[in-house]
C-alpha cells in the first residue's frame, strides 16, 4: 500500500483512517504536517517520507533511521 498526499490542504490525518489500527497506534506521536508519503509493504518496515528525509516508523511512536527499531507490516 502506498499512501501519498500531493495537495498540502489534504491532511494525512484524514488518511490515517485507512491504515490498520495495528500500525496507526504508533503514528499518533509523530508530526504529520511534514509527511508526504507512507509506504506499507508486507514483511517490511513502515517507511515514512517527510521533508527531512525517509525514515522508519518506530515501535516507540517516533521516526527513526534504524530498521531494527521499526514497526513491521504483517499479513
DSSP file (Angstrom, degrees, kcal/mol; ACC not computed):
  #  RESIDUE AA STRUCTURE BP1 BP2  ACC     N-H-->O    O-->H-N    N-H-->O    O-->H-N    TCO  KAPPA ALPHA  PHI   PSI    X-CA   Y-CA   Z-CA
    1    1 A X              0   0    0      0, 0.0    39,-3.1     0, 0.0     2,-0.5   0.000 360.0 360.0 360.0 135.7    0.0    0.0    0.0
    2    2 A X  E     -A   39   0A   0     37,-0.2     2,-0.5     2,-0.0    37,-0.2  -0.987 360.0-170.4-125.6 120.1    1.3    3.4   -0.9
    3    3 A X  E     +A   38   0A   0     35,-2.7    35,-2.7    -2,-0.5     2,-0.3  -0.952  12.9 167.0-117.0 127.7   -0.3    6.5    0.6
    4    4 A X  E     -A   37   0A   0     -2,-0.5     2,-0.5    33,-0.2    33,-0.2  -0.979  24.9-158.5-139.9 149.4    0.6    9.9   -0.6
    5    5 A X        +     0   0    0     31,-1.8     7,-0.1    -2,-0.3    -2,-0.0  -0.931  15.9 168.1-129.5 108.1   -0.7   13.4   -0.3
    6    6 A X        +     0   0    0     -2,-0.5     2,-0.6     1,-0.1    -1,-0.1   0.635  64.0  75.2 -92.2 -16.2    0.4   15.8   -3.0
    7    7 A X  S >  S-     0   0    0      1,-0.1     3,-1.4     3,-0.1    -1,-0.1  -0.879  71.6-150.9-101.9 118.2   -2.1   18.5   -2.1
    8    8 A X  T 3  S+     0   0    0     -2,-0.6    -1,-0.1     1,-0.3    -2,-0.0   0.830  95.4  57.5 -58.5 -35.5   -1.0   20.4    1.0
    9    9 A X  T 3  S+     0   0    0      1,-0.1     2,-1.1     2,-0.1    -1,-0.3   0.764  89.5  81.8 -68.1 -24.0   -4.5   21.2    2.1
   10   10 A X  S <  S-     0   0    0     -3,-1.4    -3,-0.1     2,-0.0     2,-0.1  -0.723  81.5-147.5 -85.1 102.5   -5.4   17.5    2.1
   11   11 A X    >>  -     0   0    0     -2,-1.1     3,-0.8     1,-0.1     4,-0.5  -0.400  16.3-136.5 -74.3 143.8   -4.0   16.4    5.5
   12   12 A X  H 3> S+     0   0    0     20,-0.3     4,-1.3     1,-0.2     3,-0.2   0.646  98.0  80.1 -70.1 -14.5   -2.6   13.0    6.1
   13   13 A X  H 34 S+     0   0    0      1,-0.2     3,-0.4     2,-0.2     4,-0.3   0.896  93.0  48.6 -58.3 -38.7   -4.5   13.0    9.4
   14   14 A X  H X4 S+     0   0    0     -3,-0.8     3,-0.7     1,-0.2    -1,-0.2   0.784 106.5  56.6 -70.4 -27.6   -7.6   12.0    7.3
   15   15 A X  H >< S+     0   0    0     -4,-0.5     3,-2.3     1,-0.2     4,-0.4   0.731  86.7  80.1 -76.0 -22.2   -5.7    9.3    5.5
   16   16 A X  G >< S+     0   0    0     -4,-1.3     3,-1.7    -3,-0.4    -1,-0.2   0.795  78.5  69.7 -56.4 -28.6   -4.8    7.6    8.8
   17   17 A X  G <  S+     0   0    0     -3,-0.7    -1,-0.3    -4,-0.3    -2,-0.1   0.692  95.0  55.6 -65.9 -15.3   -8.2    6.0    9.0
   18   18 A X  G <  S+     0   0    0     -3,-2.3     2,-0.4    -4,-0.1    -1,-0.3   0.527  90.5  88.4 -91.4  -8.0   -7.2    3.8    6.0
   19   19 A X  S <  S-     0   0    0     -3,-1.7     5,-0.1    -4,-0.4    21,-0.0  -0.754  92.7-100.6 -91.9 135.7   -4.1    2.5    7.9
   20   20 A X    >>  -     0   0    0     -2,-0.4     4,-3.0     1,-0.1     3,-1.8  -0.205  26.6-121.4 -55.3 143.6   -4.7   -0.6   10.0
   21   21 A X  H 3> S+     0   0    0      1,-0.3     4,-2.1     2,-0.2     5,-0.2   0.823 110.1  66.8 -56.0 -34.3   -5.0    0.1   13.8
   22   22 A X  H 34 S+     0   0    0      1,-0.2    -1,-0.3     2,-0.2    -2,-0.1   0.758 116.2  27.3 -61.9 -23.5   -2.1   -2.2   14.5
   23   23 A X  H X4 S+     0   0    0     -3,-1.8     3,-1.7     2,-0.1     4,-0.4   0.772 114.4  62.6-101.1 -41.3    0.1    0.4   12.7
   24   24 A X  H >X S+     0   0    0     -4,-3.0     3,-1.8     1,-0.3     4,-0.6   0.823  91.2  67.4 -57.7 -34.4   -1.9    3.5   13.2
   25   25 A X  T 3< S+     0   0    0     -4,-2.1     3,-0.3     1,-0.3    -1,-0.3   0.747 100.0  50.9 -62.3 -21.8   -1.4    3.4   17.0
   26   26 A X  T <4 S+     0   0    0     -3,-1.7     3,-0.4     1,-0.2    -1,-0.3   0.569 101.4  64.3 -86.6 -10.1    2.3    4.0   16.5
   27   27 A X  T X4 S+     0   0    0     -3,-1.8     3,-1.4    -4,-0.4    -2,-0.2   0.584  76.0  82.8 -93.3 -10.9    1.7    7.1   14.3
   28   28 A X  T 3< S+     0   0    0     -4,-0.6    -1,-0.2    -3,-0.3    -2,-0.1   0.677  86.7  58.4 -71.2 -14.9    0.0    9.4   16.8
   29   29 A X  T 3  S+     0   0    0     -3,-0.4     2,-0.3    -4,-0.1    -1,-0.3   0.483  92.2  83.8 -90.7  -2.4    3.3   10.6   18.3
   30   30 A X  S <  S-     0   0    0     -3,-1.4     2,-0.8    32,-0.1    32,-0.1  -0.715  85.8-108.8-105.3 154.3    4.7   11.9   15.1
   31   31 A X    >   -     0   0    0     -2,-0.3     3,-0.7     1,-0.2     4,-0.2  -0.690  29.2-171.3 -79.4 109.1    4.2   15.3   13.4
   32   32 A X  G >   +     0   0    0     -2,-0.8     3,-0.9     1,-0.2   -20,-0.3   0.594  69.4  82.7 -78.8 -11.2    2.1   14.5   10.3
   33   33 A X  G 3  S+     0   0    0      1,-0.2    -1,-0.2   -22,-0.1    -2,-0.0   0.795  95.2  42.7 -66.6 -28.2    2.5   18.1    8.9
   34   34 A X  G <  S+     0   0    0     -3,-0.7    17,-1.5    16,-0.0     2,-0.4   0.457  94.0 100.7 -95.8  -1.8    5.9   17.3    7.3
   35   35 A X  E <   + B   0  50A   0     -3,-0.9    15,-0.3    15,-0.2   -23,-0.2  -0.683  32.9 163.7 -91.5 134.3    4.9   13.8    6.0
   36   36 A X  E     +     0   0A   0     13,-2.5   -31,-1.8    -2,-0.4     2,-0.3   0.487  64.4  33.2-124.5  -7.6    4.0   13.4    2.3
   37   37 A X  E     -AB   4  49A   0     12,-1.5    12,-2.4   -33,-0.2     2,-0.4  -0.993  50.7-170.6-149.4 143.3    4.3    9.6    1.8
   38   38 A X  E     -AB   3  48A   0    -35,-2.7   -35,-2.7    -2,-0.3     2,-0.5  -0.994  14.1-158.3-130.8 126.1    3.7    6.4    3.9
   39   39 A X  E     -AB   2  47A   0      8,-3.3     8,-1.7    -2,-0.4     2,-0.5  -0.917  10.0-178.5-111.1 124.5    4.8    3.1    2.4
   40   40 A X        +     0   0    0    -39,-3.1     2,-0.4    -2,-0.5     6,-0.1  -0.974  10.7 162.8-122.6 116.4    3.3   -0.2    3.7
   41   41 A X    >   -     0   0    0     -2,-0.5     3,-1.6     4,-0.3    32,-0.4  -0.994  46.2 -93.5-132.3 139.2    4.6   -3.4    2.2
   42   42 A X  T 3  S+     0   0    0     -2,-0.4    32,-0.2     1,-0.3     3,-0.1  -0.208 107.1   3.1 -54.6 135.6    4.2   -6.9    3.6
   43   43 A X  T 3  S+     0   0    0     30,-2.5     2,-0.3     1,-0.2    -1,-0.3   0.729 112.5 104.3  61.0  26.0    7.0   -8.1    5.9
   44   44 A X  S <  S-     0   0    0     -3,-1.6    29,-2.8    29,-0.3    -1,-0.2  -0.880  78.3 -93.0-128.2 161.0    8.8   -4.7    5.5
   45   45 A X  B     -E   72   0B   0     -2,-0.3     2,-0.7    27,-0.2    -4,-0.3  -0.331  44.9-101.8 -67.0 157.3    9.2   -1.7    7.9
   46   46 A X        -     0   0    0     25,-1.9    11,-2.3    11,-0.3     2,-0.4  -0.754  42.6-156.0 -78.9 116.8    6.7    1.1    7.6
   47   47 A X  E     -BC  39  56A   0     -8,-1.7    -8,-3.3    -2,-0.7     2,-0.4  -0.811   9.1-166.9-100.1 138.2    8.6    3.8    5.7
   48   48 A X  E     -BC  38  55A   0      7,-3.1     7,-2.8    -2,-0.4     2,-0.5  -0.989   7.1-154.7-126.7 124.2    7.6    7.5    6.0
   49   49 A X  E     +BC  37  54A   0    -12,-2.4   -13,-2.5    -2,-0.4   -12,-1.5  -0.874  24.4 165.3 -99.0 127.9    8.9   10.2    3.7
   50   50 A X  E >   -BC  35  53A   0      3,-3.0     3,-1.5    -2,-0.5   -15,-0.2  -0.758  55.9 -90.7-129.5 177.6    9.0   13.7    5.1
   51   51 A X  T 3  S+     0   0    0    -17,-1.5     3,-0.1     1,-0.3   -16,-0.1   0.729 126.9  53.7 -63.3 -19.5   10.5   17.0    4.2
   52   52 A X  T 3  S-     0   0    0      1,-0.3     2,-0.3   -18,-0.2    -1,-0.3   0.510 122.1 -86.2 -93.2  -5.7   13.6   15.9    6.3
   53   53 A X  E <   -C   50   0A   0     -3,-1.5    -3,-3.0     2,-0.0     2,-0.5  -0.892  59.2 -41.4 136.5-166.6   14.1   12.5    4.5
   54   54 A X  E     +C   49   0A   0     -2,-0.3     2,-0.3    -5,-0.2    -5,-0.2  -0.886  59.1 167.4-105.3 130.4   13.0    8.9    4.6
   55   55 A X  E     -C   48   0A   0     -7,-2.8    -7,-3.1    -2,-0.5     2,-0.3  -0.846  32.8-115.7-134.1 167.7   12.5    7.2    8.0
   56   56 A X  E     -CD  47  64A   0      8,-3.6     8,-2.8    -2,-0.3     2,-0.5  -0.816  32.5-115.3-100.7 148.0   11.0    4.1    9.6
   57   57 A X  E     - D   0  63A   0    -11,-2.3    14,-3.0    -2,-0.3   -11,-0.3  -0.746  38.0-143.2 -80.1 124.8    8.2    4.3   12.0
   58   58 A X  B >   -F   70   0C   0      4,-3.4     3,-1.5    -2,-0.5    12,-0.2  -0.455  20.4-116.4 -90.6 163.3    9.5    3.0   15.3
   59   59 A X  T 3  S+     0   0    0     10,-1.9    11,-0.1     1,-0.3    -1,-0.1   0.532 114.5  64.1 -71.2  -6.1    7.7    1.0   17.9
   60   60 A X  T 3  S-     0   0    0      9,-0.2    -1,-0.3     2,-0.2     3,-0.1   0.338 120.8-104.5 -97.9   4.2    8.1    4.0   20.3
   61   61 A X  S <  S+     0   0    0     -3,-1.5     2,-0.2     1,-0.3    -2,-0.1   0.758  87.9 102.9  79.1  25.3    5.9    6.2   18.1
   62   62 A X  S    S-     0   0    0    -32,-0.1    -4,-3.4   -34,-0.0     2,-0.4  -0.759  75.9-100.7-126.8 174.6    8.7    8.2   16.6
   63   63 A X  E     +D   57   0A   0     -2,-0.2     2,-0.3    -6,-0.2    -6,-0.2  -0.828  44.3 174.7 -98.2 140.9   10.6    8.2   13.3
   64   64 A X  E     -D   56   0A   0     -8,-2.8    -8,-3.6    -2,-0.4     6,-0.0  -0.955  40.5-142.9-142.3 158.2   14.0    6.5   13.2
   65   65 A X  S    S+     0   0    0     -2,-0.3     2,-0.8   -10,-0.2     3,-0.1   0.362  79.1  98.7 -99.2   3.0   16.6    5.6   10.7
   66   66 A X    >   -     0   0    0      1,-0.2     3,-1.4   -10,-0.1     4,-0.2  -0.820  56.7-164.9 -94.7 110.1   17.2    2.3   12.5
   67   67 A X  G >  S+     0   0    0     -2,-0.8     3,-1.5     1,-0.3    -1,-0.2   0.806  86.7  67.4 -62.5 -30.0   15.4   -0.5   10.7
   68   68 A X  G 3  S+     0   0    0      1,-0.3    -1,-0.3    -3,-0.1    -2,-0.0   0.740 102.8  45.6 -64.7 -22.3   15.9   -2.7   13.8
   69   69 A X  G <  S+     0   0    0     -3,-1.4   -10,-1.9     2,-0.1    -1,-0.3   0.374  93.3 118.6 -96.7   2.2   13.5   -0.4   15.8
   70   70 A X  B <   -F   58   0C   0     -3,-1.5     2,-0.4    -4,-0.2   -12,-0.3  -0.307  69.4-115.4 -79.1 152.1   10.9   -0.2   13.0
   71   71 A X        -     0   0    0    -14,-3.0   -25,-1.9   -25,-0.2     2,-0.4  -0.704  35.9-141.9 -75.8 130.0    7.3   -1.4   13.0
   72   72 A X  B     -E   45   0B   0     -2,-0.4     2,-0.5   -27,-0.2   -27,-0.2  -0.778   8.1-125.0 -99.4 143.0    6.9   -4.2   10.5
   73   73 A X        -     0   0    0    -29,-2.8   -30,-2.5   -32,-0.4   -29,-0.3  -0.732  34.7-173.3 -82.8 127.5    3.9   -4.7    8.3
   74   74 A X              0   0    0     -2,-0.5   -32,-0.0   -32,-0.2   -30,-0.0  -0.802 360.0 360.0-120.5 164.9    2.4   -8.1    8.8
   75   75 A X              0   0    0     -2,-0.3   -33,-0.0   -33,-0.0    -2,-0.0   0.435 360.0 360.0 -74.9 360.0   -0.4  -10.0    7.0
